[in-house]
Amino acid sequence: MSSGTNTPQKPGSATPSTGADASANSLGARVIAITSGKGGVGKTFVSANLAAALARRGHRVLVLDADLGLANLDVVLNLHPKVTLHDVFTGKATLEQAIVKAPGGFSVLLAGSGMVEYSRLTPEVREEFLGVVRRIMPLYDVVLLDTGAGISDVVLFSVSLASEVLLVATPEPTSLTDAYAAIKVLATQQQRGHVRVVVNQTARAGDGRAIVGQLQQVVDRFVTGATGRSVRLLHLGDIPADPSVREAVMRRQLMVLQTPGCPASLAIAQLAGKVDEAIIAPPR
């Protein structure tokens, strides 16, 4: 998708040089897809709090709610948008009208929830979504795509627009099974050379690294990408199980603002530092 006519050949697939990957070098923003194989693992929680932590580090950050049919970023941030991505797609509002400031010093572009027409990747949805991403990239340093969970064509298309993938999983067996499925698709359909992994709700220090190591062993055995090599899993960090997480979610507040000194908030701050160092700072 490095040009307007270069689109994926089939729903959910992408060539190694995807739209955001090819365009980020010239347009500025690093586009990072935050995704998961399974719902309920804290993906949107990570997206919102990571955005605030990156903004605190001085970056211009926008979170785009790419879960077009089941959006809930507005709930996590306690926002009540009058204009959503749906209005932009239908021409009822401009992109500038749909972008709002969130607590934490970053911007958000929210999607409408329950939009059945966006549960399938039609050519119209594809072009509208791609156009929005291209238009916001020059305005920010970092664009986080808070995708839906799983491996639907809409999710995979959203991920294909990012130069980097951050996959959120928990130690639960169902989460790890679905994480493996997502990694396999990203390796075979999108030819991803690596996927960065964050393990949420860990019980002990070191659990996440061990889990990612076990996943890597399974991937090495059963997954071969287009290059003939296995995709590399890069352990980006852990977020420990912490009662402050549930309290922040129930209050619909950002945890890094409400309880910045709690273990999970400190882990998010460390995660932001690693994202800054490994993804944002390197030359393009």
C-alpha positions in Angstrom: 0.0 0.0 0.0 2.8 2.4 -0.6 0.7 4.1 -3.2 -3.0 4.6 -3.7 -3.3 1.6 -6.0 -1.3 -0.9 -4.0 -3.9 -2.7 -1.7 -3.8 -6.1 -0.2 -4.6 -8.9 -2.6 -7.1 -10.6 -0.3 -8.9 -9.5 2.8 -6.7 -9.4 5.9 -3.5 -10.0 4.0 -0.7 -7.6 3.2 2.6 -7.4 1.5 5.8 -6.9 3.5 5.7 -3.2 2.7 2.3 -2.1 4.1 0.8 1.3 3.8 2.0 2.7 7.1 5.3 0.9 6.9 6.2 2.4 3.6 4.8 5.8 4.3 6.0 6.3 7.9 9.5 7.1 6.6 8.3 10.1 4.7 5.2 11.2 6.7 6.5 11.1 10.2 4.3 9.0 12.5 5.3 5.6 13.7 2.2 3.5 13.4 1.9 0.7 15.9 -0.9 -1.8 16.0 -1.9 -3.0 19.4 -3.7 -6.3 19.0 -4.5 -9.6 20.6 -5.6 -13.1 19.7 -8.3 -13.1 22.3 -10.6 -10.4 23.7 -10.5 -9.5 27.4 -6.7 -9.4 27.8 -6.5 -5.7 28.4 -5.6 -4.5 24.9 -7.5 -1.2 25.1 -6.3 -0.6 28.6 -2.7 -1.0 27.4 -3.3 1.2 24.4 -4.8 4.1 26.4 -2.3 4.0 29.3 0.7 3.5 26.9 -0.5 6.6 24.9 -0.5 8.7 28.1 3.0 7.4 29.1 4.3 8.2 25.6 2.7 11.7 25.7 4.4 12.3 29.0 7.7 11.5 27.3 7.0 14.4 24.9 5.5 12.6 21.9 2.5 13.7 19.9 0.3 10.7 20.2 -3.0 9.7 18.7 -4.9 6.5 19.5 -7.2 5.4 16.7 -10.0 3.0 17.8 -9.6 0.5 15.0 -12.2 -1.9 16.5 -14.8 -0.6 14.0 -17.7 -2.7 15.1 -17.2 -3.1 18.9 -15.4 0.1 19.9 -14.9 0.7 23.6 -12.0 3.1 23.9 -14.5 5.8 24.7 -15.7 3.8 27.7 -12.2 3.3 29.0 -11.5 7.0 28.7 -14.9 8.2 29.9 -15.4 10.2 26.7 -18.8 10.9 25.1 -17.9 11.8 21.5 -20.4 13.7 19.4 -18.5 12.8 16.3 -17.0 9.4 15.5 -15.1 7.7 12.7 -18.4 6.6 11.3 -19.3 10.3 10.7 -16.1 10.8 8.9 -16.6 7.8 6.7 -20.1 8.9 5.8 -19.1 12.5 5.1 -21.1 13.9 8.0 -18.1 15.4 9.7 -14.5 16.2 9.0 -11.5 14.3 10.3 -10.5 17.3 12.4 -13.9 17.4 14.1 -13.6 13.7 15.0 -10.2 14.0 16.7 -10.6 14.9 20.4 -8.1 15.4 23.3 -8.1 12.7 26.0 -7.0 12.8 29.6 -3.3 12.2 29.6 -2.3 14.6 26.9 -2.9 12.5 23.8 -5.5 12.6 21.0 -8.1 10.0 20.1 -10.1 9.2 17.1 -13.1 7.1 18.3 -15.2 4.6 16.3 -18.9 4.1 16.8 -19.9 0.9 18.6 -22.4 -1.6 17.2 -21.8 -0.5 13.6 -22.7 -3.8 11.8 -21.7 -2.4 8.4 -18.0 -2.2 9.6 -17.8 -5.8 10.7 -16.8 -6.8 7.2 -13.9 -5.5 5.2 -15.7 -4.0 2.2 -13.7 -2.1 -0.5 -15.4 1.1 0.9 -14.3 0.5 4.5 -10.8 -0.4 3.3 -10.3 2.8 1.3 -11.9 5.1 3.9 -9.8 3.6 6.7 -6.6 3.7 4.7 -7.3 7.4 3.8 -7.8 8.3 7.5 -4.6 6.7 8.5 -2.7 8.5 5.8 -4.1 11.9 6.7 -3.3 11.7 10.4 0.2 10.4 10.0 1.8 13.8 9.3 0.2 15.3 12.4 1.7 13.0 15.1 4.9 11.2 16.2 3.1 8.0 17.1 -0.3 6.6 16.0 -1.5 3.6 18.1 -4.1 1.5 16.3 -6.3 -0.2 19.0 -7.5 -3.1 16.9 -10.2 -5.6 17.5 -9.2 -9.1 18.9 -8.7 -12.1 16.7 -7.9 -12.7 13.1 -10.9 -11.3 11.2 -10.3 -9.5 7.9 -11.0 -6.1 9.5 -8.5 -6.8 12.3 -5.8 -8.0 10.0 -6.3 -5.1 7.6 -5.9 -2.7 10.5 -2.7 -4.5 11.6 -1.4 -4.4 8.0 -1.3 -0.6 8.1 1.2 -0.6 11.0 5.0 -0.8 10.8 5.1 -2.5 14.2 2.8 -5.0 15.9 2.4 -5.1 19.7 0.5 -8.2 20.7 -1.0 -8.3 24.2 -1.6 -11.7 25.9 -2.1 -13.0 29.4 -0.7 -16.2 31.0 -4.0 -18.0 30.5 -3.9 -21.0 28.2 -6.8 -19.7 26.0 -5.0 -16.4 25.5 -1.7 -18.0 24.6 -3.5 -20.4 22.2 -5.2 -17.5 20.4 -1.9 -15.4 20.5 -0.2 -18.3 18.7 -3.0 -18.3 16.1 -2.6 -14.5 15.5 1.2 -14.8 15.3 0.9 -17.6 12.7 -1.4 -15.5 10.5 0.8 -12.4 10.8 3.8 -14.5 9.8 2.2 -16.2 6.9 -0.2 -13.6 5.5 1.7 -10.4 6.3 5.3 -11.8 6.2 6.0 -10.2 9.6 9.6 -10.8 10.5 9.0 -10.1 14.2 6.1 -9.4 16.6 6.5 -7.6 19.9 4.7 -9.2 22.8 3.5 -7.7 26.1 2.3 -10.1 28.7 -0.4 -8.6 30.9 -1.5 -9.8 34.4 1.7 -11.6 35.3 1.9 -13.1 38.8 5.7 -13.0 39.2 8.7 -11.2 37.7 10.1 -13.2 34.8 6.8 -14.9 34.0 6.3 -13.0 30.8 9.8 -13.7 29.4 9.3 -17.4 30.1 5.9 -17.4 28.4 7.3 -15.6 25.3 10.1 -18.1 25.2 7.6 -21.0 25.3 5.6 -19.4 22.5 8.8 -18.9 20.4 9.5 -22.6 20.7 6.1 -23.5 19.3 6.3 -20.9 16.6 9.8 -22.2 15.6 8.4 -25.7 15.3 5.2 -25.0 13.4 5.3 -21.6 11.7 7.4 -20.7 8.6 7.0 -17.3 7.0 7.4 -16.4 3.4 11.2 -16.0 3.8 11.4 -19.6 5.1 12.3 -18.4 8.5 10.2 -18.4 11.7 8.9 -15.1 13.0 10.8 -13.7 16.0 8.9 -12.9 19.1 10.4 -9.9 20.9 9.4 -9.7 24.6 8.7 -6.0 25.2 7.6 -6.2 28.8 5.2 -7.4 31.5 2.4 -5.7 33.3 1.8 -7.3 36.7 -1.5 -8.2 38.2 -2.5 -5.2 40.2 -5.8 -4.2 41.9 -5.2 -0.7 40.8 -6.0 -1.8 37.2 -9.5 -2.9 38.0 -10.1 0.2 40.1 -9.0 2.5 37.2 -11.2 0.6 34.7 -14.2 0.7 37.0 -13.7 4.4 37.5 -13.1 4.9 33.8 -9.9 6.7 34.5 -6.3 6.3 33.2 -4.4 4.2 35.7 -1.1 6.0 35.0 -2.8 9.3 36.1 -4.8 7.9 39.0 -2.1 5.8 40.6 1.2 6.6 38.9 3.2 4.8 41.6 1.4 1.4 41.5 3.3 -1.6 40.0 1.2 -1.7 36.8 1.7 2.0 36.2 5.5 1.7 36.7 5.4 -1.2 34.2 3.5 0.9 31.7 6.1 3.6 32.1 8.9 1.1 31.4 7.0 -0.2 28.4 6.8 3.3 27.0 10.5 3.7 27.4 11.1 0.5 25.5 8.7 1.6 22.7 10.5 4.9 22.6 13.9 3.3 22.3 13.1 0.4 20.0 10.4 1.8 17.7 10.2 5.6 17.8 13.8 6.7 18.3 15.7 4.5 15.7 16.5 6.1 12.3 14.1 5.3 9.5 
